[in-house]
Amino acid sequence: MSDKEQIPFAQTFETYRQNVMPGMLSVLAEQLGVSAKSLEAIGVGYTFATQSWVTPERDENGEIIGLVQRSLGGKKIAIKGSKRGLCYVFNPDFKSKSVYIPGKHNWIRVSRDRPCPLCSRTKWCMVSAENPADPAAVICGLASGAVAECGNGTYLHILKPEGDKRRNSTTVLAPTSSGPILIVEGFTDTAAGLDLGFTTIGKPAGAGGLKMLRQMPLSGRPIWVFGENDSGAGREGMERTFLALRDLSNEVVKVMPPAGIKDLRAWLQSGLTREALEEYVAKHGVAAADAAVLESDAPSYIAKVWLDENKVDGFLRIRRYAKDWFEYVDGHYTLLDEDVLRGRVYSFLEGRRYKNISQAGDVTLVEYKANRRKVSDILDAANQWCPVDAEPPTWLDGQPHPHAIDLIPFQNGILDVKEYCEGNIVLYPPTPAFFSLNILPYDYDPDAHSDLWDEFLNDVFSGNQAKVALLAEWMGYNCVPDIYFEKMMLFHGPPRSGKSTVLEAMREMLGRHQCCEVTFQNLCSSFGYHAMVGKLAAMIGDAKTPRARESDAALEKILQITGGDPVNVQRKYRDDLASTKLYCRFTIAMNDLPAFTDHVKALEPRLNILAFENSYVGREDRSLKRRICQEAKAGKLINFALQGLKRLRAQQKFTEPPSSQQLADQFRLIATPIYAFLDECCELAPTVEERKDYVELKDVLFQVWKRWCEDNGRSYGMKQQFGVKLNCIPSITSSRIRINGKPQYVYQGVRLTQQAKITYLG
């Protein structure tokens, strides 16, 4: 409203005000339950034409922009042409259109060396002289953000509070109190706030007048925003007002009157005092926005609010690793299905509203209507904060910690294995700062022990302590995400010899979520690696020797994982995981030694073999496996495994029982047929000097090899492949020598036995 339009309201109100005779305000004060002094301070007029009280509503500059008539019956009607404004005690000394007068301090023109900090011009603008390099005030041609017009197209900008030296140093609010400013609804609550001794501003009901309210001198002052116990509009108006003002001060709180009290005036009438109100606000005032109200509908903002609500000890509970979502639950991070995650975002958004600020500065609360696209945008935005780039286990807080591979998470804490190996029990508190996909599903108890387990092993291994030691070392090795020793385990023995019972006990000790079940067939499939991501142990129970093609593919993958080589993990309907390290250890249970073909002896040095030599067929204890698994679930086997891990790290190798060495020799003959062939059909030079006497033609040796393979059901391959296999044996070399005057291609260091010549060459 322009000045010309506002003048009639001010004049009209002054006329109405002069109609108020001494004593009249006391009648109104008694009717409203407030003091006549407060009514007079705000300003009250009277019109005899309608026998109504008249109250003014002002803008941020104190100008009266509307008049409201209150009949003797309490009915309120705005005078024609009125606009809704604020109700407060106006300071008559305030001059809204003051021109900046610098007073004792001077101005300095900008220059090329000292351009204007606002528009960067090097001419015409001026900065305050106290500190030209960092001025408190600027006179500039830019109108945006100015506090006053200085004439001739220039405007005053205050950059620091001390730079405000305008002639009008007063504010539009009369200085009634130095305490907090109360924001209430309406004229009568404004009077009630004044009666309590507070500077009070009354706004229209709901969210009216917020733009003007933001222009009032509220910055830096404590602000108490009051709601009303009505049908809900009073709480809604409080929330919207709080959101509009919260950036003006660090001390903005929301206050709802006690149940059964409608508003501040009713509260005052019930006997409220200033001291009681201050005590109530300190206890019940809320400094946070309503959780159902969002500051913005921007995906990044919503994602941050959602993530902040999912924090534990200041750390995010939701993380993104290897293109999967993970959630911190019960001491570790567990895979979170994306559909479930999306459902949680929908649930978070349900019933939410967001603050919308119009170009005119009005604040409205708009219902947030979630849809698939919006939820996707929120999850995409969350990737600013959620990704974990390092391979688990790893620390996320950047602080010094024990190495992750020396830690075993339990339900009651994280055990330091390095300290354990030195004889100390150190448990760190569970924390989302430790990004681990594994946890042993029970509390760690240093005194836990299982007599049943000891009796079982003593029986199964016939008291052979070397076998017990090897099993303990292997179980301990499976507890940590450390493949330093590059080993796998083969449980070998007849049916009903205890292999599956030990496997099942390992599963329960490690926790089933830390283990994966695989077969040779699915291991060599395109997606064979996927099941092993983040697992401590891969188990192949009751395995049968795979077909030759499957055997070669499975062996290749086992060797890659056991050796710690990065692999490309293919996933169904999802992007591949490139260069991923898997740290699961393979444990295979078989009745027979596997017929892998390992010509270069890559598997043999990585293989531990544990012999189960006793068969319990016909004398099985059907309840034994269940009882042992119960012991494992209760954490009673863990100290057995940890003692084995301690011994393994101390001796830097696995214990090798004699029976294991015998089985390893047998496995070598099966997996590396060239050794079996040499053992059966050839003689090797005992020394380097005698190598020249051990010579065999390449074609002849290959012919014998070919016929030996046919007799033993082996694939002999091409002659060149046979040569590669022989060259892997250090004592055998290829050469070209003259025999009977003719050059011949031969192998030196090896020759056929007489029996082999008779058998295969006639």
BELVEN-V855149 format. One record per residue. RES is the residue in one small letter. SS is DSSP state (H for helix, E for strand, L for the rest). NEAR is the number of other ideal C-beta (glycine too) atoms within 10 Angstrom. Layout:
RES_SS_NEAR / RES_SS_NEAR
This chain:
m_L_15 / s_L_6 / d_H_9 / k_H_7 / e_H_12 / q_H_18 / i_H_12 / p_H_12 / f_H_23 / a_H_16 / q_H_11 / t_H_17 / f_H_20 / e_H_13 / t_H_11 / y_H_23 / r_H_15 / q_H_10 / n_L_13 / v_L_18 / m_L_8 / p_L_6 / g_L_8 / m_H_14 / l_H_19 / s_H_12 / v_H_12 / l_H_18 / a_H_19 / e_H_11 / q_H_13 / l_H_20 / g_L_15 / v_L_25 / s_L_18 / a_H_18 / k_H_12 / s_H_23 / l_H_24 / e_H_15 / a_H_17 / i_H_22 / g_L_21 / v_E_24 / g_E_20 / y_E_20 / t_E_16 / f_L_8 / a_L_6 / t_L_13 / q_L_10 / s_E_21 / w_E_26 / v_E_22 / t_E_25 / p_E_29 / e_E_26 / r_E_24 / d_L_21 / e_L_17 / n_L_16 / g_L_20 / e_L_19 / i_E_24 / i_E_21 / g_E_22 / l_E_24 / v_E_21 / q_E_21 / r_E_20 / s_E_12 / l_L_12 / g_L_6 / g_L_8 / k_L_9 / k_E_13 / i_E_13 / a_E_13 / i_L_17 / k_L_6 / g_L_12 / s_L_18 / k_L_18 / r_L_16 / g_L_26 / l_E_26 / c_E_26 / y_L_27 / v_L_21 / f_E_20 / n_L_16 / p_L_9 / d_L_12 / f_L_17 / k_L_15 / s_L_12 / k_L_9 / s_L_15 / v_L_13 / y_L_23 / i_L_10 / p_L_16 / g_L_9 / k_L_5 / h_L_12 / n_L_10 / w_E_16 / i_E_13 / r_E_14 / v_L_24 / s_L_11 / r_L_7 / d_L_7 / r_L_14 / p_L_15 / c_L_23 / p_L_17 / l_L_21 / c_L_14 / s_L_9 / r_L_13 / t_L_14 / k_L_10 / w_L_15 / c_L_22 / m_E_20 / v_E_27 / s_E_23 / a_L_14 / e_L_15 / n_L_12 / p_H_17 / a_H_7 / d_H_11 / p_L_24 / a_L_19 / a_E_24 / v_E_24 / i_E_24 / c_E_23 / g_L_15 / l_L_15 / a_L_11 / s_L_8 / g_L_11 / a_L_19 / v_L_14 / a_E_19 / e_E_14 / c_E_15 / g_E_9 / n_L_7 / g_L_9 / t_E_18 / y_E_20 / l_E_21 / h_E_23 / i_E_19 / l_L_17 / k_L_13 / p_H_9 / e_H_12 / g_H_20 / d_L_15 / k_L_17 / r_L_19 / r_L_12 / n_L_16 / s_L_10 / t_L_15 / t_L_14 / v_L_23 / l_E_21 / a_L_19 / p_L_11 / t_L_18 / s_L_17 / s_L_7 / g_L_15 / p_L_21 / i_E_24 / l_E_26 / i_E_31 / v_E_28 / e_E_26 / g_H_21 / f_H_24 / t_H_25 / d_H_26 / t_H_29 / a_H_32 / a_H_29 / g_H_29 / l_H_25 / d_H_21 / l_L_21 / g_L_14 / f_L_21 / t_E_21 / t_E_29 / i_E_23 / g_E_28 / k_E_27 / p_L_21 / a_L_16 / g_L_17 / a_L_21 / g_L_20 / g_L_28 / l_H_22 / k_H_16 / m_H_22 / l_H_25 / r_H_17 / q_L_13 / m_L_23 / p_L_16 / l_L_20 / s_L_12 / g_L_11 / r_L_17 / p_L_15 / i_E_24 / w_E_24 / v_E_27 / f_E_27 / g_L_23 / e_L_25 / n_L_17 / d_L_14 / s_L_8 / g_L_10 / a_H_14 / g_H_20 / r_H_16 / e_H_20 / g_H_24 / m_H_24 / e_H_23 / r_H_23 / t_H_28 / f_H_25 / l_H_24 / a_H_23 / l_H_21 / r_L_20 / d_L_11 / l_L_17 / s_L_16 / n_L_10 / e_L_14 / v_E_26 / v_E_20 / k_E_25 / v_E_20 / m_L_17 / p_L_21 / p_L_11 / a_L_6 / g_L_8 / i_L_17 / k_L_13 / d_L_20 / l_H_32 / r_H_25 / a_H_18 / w_H_21 / l_H_22 / q_H_13 / s_L_12 / g_L_7 / l_L_20 / t_L_11 / r_H_13 / e_H_10 / a_H_12 / l_H_22 / e_H_16 / e_H_11 / y_H_15 / v_H_18 / a_H_9 / k_H_7 / h_H_13 / g_L_17 / v_E_16 / a_L_11 / a_L_9 / a_L_17 / d_L_18 / a_L_11 / a_L_13 / v_E_17 / l_E_22 / e_L_15 / s_L_13 / d_L_16 / a_L_14 / p_H_18 / s_H_15 / y_H_15 / i_H_26 / a_H_21 / k_H_16 / v_H_18 / w_H_19 / l_H_18 / d_H_11 / e_L_10 / n_L_16 / k_E_13 / v_E_13 / d_L_11 / g_L_10 / f_E_16 / l_E_19 / r_L_17 / i_E_21 / r_E_22 / r_E_18 / y_E_22 / a_L_19 / k_L_12 / d_E_17 / w_E_19 / f_E_23 / e_E_19 / y_E_25 / v_E_13 / d_L_10 / g_L_20 / h_E_27 / y_E_25 / t_E_14 / l_E_14 / l_E_19 / d_L_11 / e_H_13 / d_H_7 / v_H_10 / l_H_17 / r_H_17 / g_H_12 / r_H_15 / v_H_19 / y_H_14 / s_H_10 / f_H_18 / l_H_19 / e_L_10 / g_L_10 / r_L_20 / r_E_18 / y_E_20 / k_E_19 / n_E_12 / i_E_15 / s_L_9 / q_L_5 / a_L_6 / g_L_13 / d_L_15 / v_E_20 / t_E_14 / l_E_19 / v_E_12 / e_E_8 / y_L_17 / k_L_9 / a_L_17 / n_L_10 / r_H_9 / r_H_9 / k_H_17 / v_H_20 / s_H_13 / d_H_16 / i_H_24 / l_H_20 / d_H_12 / a_H_19 / a_H_25 / n_H_10 / q_H_11 / w_H_15 / c_H_17 / p_E_12 / v_L_16 / d_L_8 / a_L_11 / e_L_18 / p_L_20 / p_L_24 / t_E_15 / w_E_18 / l_L_15 / d_L_13 / g_L_7 / q_L_7 / p_L_6 / h_L_17 / p_L_15 / h_L_12 / a_H_19 / i_H_15 / d_H_20 / l_E_22 / i_E_27 / p_E_22 / f_E_20 / q_L_15 / n_L_14 / g_E_17 / i_E_26 / l_E_23 / d_E_20 / v_H_23 / k_H_14 / e_H_14 / y_H_21 / c_H_17 / e_L_10 / g_L_7 / n_L_9 / i_L_10 / v_L_15 / l_E_16 / y_E_14 / p_L_11 / p_L_21 / t_L_19 / p_L_23 / a_L_18 / f_E_24 / f_E_22 / s_L_22 / l_L_22 / n_L_24 / i_L_22 / l_E_22 / p_L_18 / y_L_19 / d_L_13 / y_L_21 / d_L_14 / p_L_12 / d_L_6 / a_L_16 / h_L_15 / s_L_22 / d_H_9 / l_H_15 / w_H_19 / d_H_12 / e_H_12 / f_H_21 / l_H_21 / n_H_13 / d_H_14 / v_H_22 / f_L_22 / s_L_9 / g_L_10 / n_L_17 / q_H_12 / a_H_14 / k_H_22 / v_H_20 / a_H_19 / l_H_24 / l_H_24 / a_H_23 / e_H_26 / w_H_27 / m_H_26 / g_H_23 / y_H_24 / n_L_25 / c_L_24 / v_L_23 / p_L_25 / d_L_18 / i_L_19 / y_L_12 / f_L_17 / e_L_13 / k_L_19 / m_E_21 / m_E_24 / l_E_23 / f_E_26 / h_E_23 / g_E_20 / p_L_14 / p_L_12 / r_L_16 / s_L_21 / g_L_24 / k_H_24 / s_H_16 / t_H_20 / v_H_24 / l_H_21 / e_H_17 / a_H_25 / m_H_24 / r_H_20 / e_H_20 / m_H_29 / l_H_25 / g_L_18 / r_H_11 / h_H_16 / q_H_23 / c_E_21 / c_E_17 / e_E_14 / v_L_24 / t_L_17 / f_H_23 / q_H_14 / n_H_15 / l_H_23 / c_L_20 / s_L_15 / s_L_10 / f_L_11 / g_L_20 / y_L_23 / h_H_18 / a_H_16 / m_H_23 / v_L_21 / g_L_26 / k_L_21 / l_L_24 / a_E_27 / a_E_22 / m_E_24 / i_E_23 / g_E_17 / d_E_13 / a_E_19 / k_L_13 / t_L_16 / p_L_20 / r_L_11 / a_H_13 / r_H_9 / e_H_17 / s_H_19 / d_H_14 / a_H_17 / a_H_24 / l_H_21 / e_H_13 / k_H_21 / i_H_24 / l_H_17 / q_H_14 / i_H_23 / t_H_21 / g_L_11 / g_L_13 / d_L_12 / p_L_13 / v_E_18 / n_E_10 / v_E_21 / q_E_15 / r_E_16 / k_L_7 / y_L_4 / r_E_12 / d_E_10 / d_E_12 / l_E_19 / a_E_10 / s_E_10 / t_E_17 / k_L_13 / l_L_23 / y_L_21 / c_L_24 / r_E_26 / f_E_21 / t_E_25 / i_E_23 / a_E_22 / m_E_17 / n_L_16 / d_L_12 / l_L_18 / p_L_23 / a_L_16 / f_L_23 / t_L_15 / d_L_20 / h_L_17 / v_L_11 / k_L_14 / a_L_17 / l_L_20 / e_H_16 / p_H_9 / r_H_15 / l_E_23 / n_E_22 / i_E_22 / l_E_24 / a_E_20 / f_E_24 / e_L_15 / n_L_14 / s_L_13 / y_L_17 / v_L_9 / g_L_6 / r_L_7 / e_L_10 / d_L_12 / r_L_6 / s_L_8 / l_H_16 / k_H_18 / r_H_11 / r_H_14 / i_H_24 / c_H_17 / q_H_13 / e_H_20 / a_H_25 / k_H_17 / a_L_16 / g_L_20 / k_L_21 / l_L_25 / i_H_26 / n_H_19 / f_H_22 / a_H_24 / l_H_22 / q_H_17 / g_H_24 / l_H_23 / k_H_18 / r_H_16 / l_H_23 / r_H_20 / a_H_8 / q_H_11 / q_L_8 / k_L_9 / f_L_19 / t_L_20 / e_L_14 / p_L_19 / p_H_11 / s_H_18 / s_H_21 / q_H_11 / q_H_12 / l_H_19 / a_H_17 / d_H_11 / q_H_13 / f_H_21 / r_H_19 / l_H_15 / i_H_17 / a_H_23 / t_L_22 / p_H_22 / i_H_21 / y_H_18 / a_H_16 / f_H_23 / l_H_19 / d_H_11 / e_H_14 / c_H_21 / c_E_22 / e_E_15 / l_E_15 / a_L_18 / p_L_11 / t_L_8 / v_L_10 / e_H_8 / e_H_11 / r_H_18 / k_H_12 / d_H_10 / y_L_18 / v_E_17 / e_E_19 / l_E_15 / k_H_18 / d_H_11 / v_H_16 / l_H_24 / f_H_20 / q_H_16 / v_H_20 / w_H_26 / k_H_16 / r_H_16 / w_H_19 / c_H_16 / e_H_12 / d_H_10 / n_L_12 / g_L_7 / r_L_18 / s_L_10 / y_L_18 / g_L_15 / m_L_9 / k_H_14 / q_H_8 / q_H_12 / f_H_20 / g_H_16 / v_H_13 / k_H_19 / l_H_23 / n_H_12 / c_L_12 / i_L_16 / p_L_8 / s_L_15 / i_L_23 / t_E_14 / s_E_13 / s_E_14 / r_E_9 / i_E_12 / r_E_8 / i_E_10 / n_L_5 / g_L_5 / k_E_7 / p_E_9 / q_E_14 / y_E_12 / v_E_20 / y_E_23 / q_E_18 / g_L_26 / v_E_22 / r_E_22 / l_E_21 / t_L_13 / q_H_9 / q_H_10 / a_H_20 / k_H_14 / i_H_10 / t_H_16 / y_H_18 / l_H_11 / g_L_5
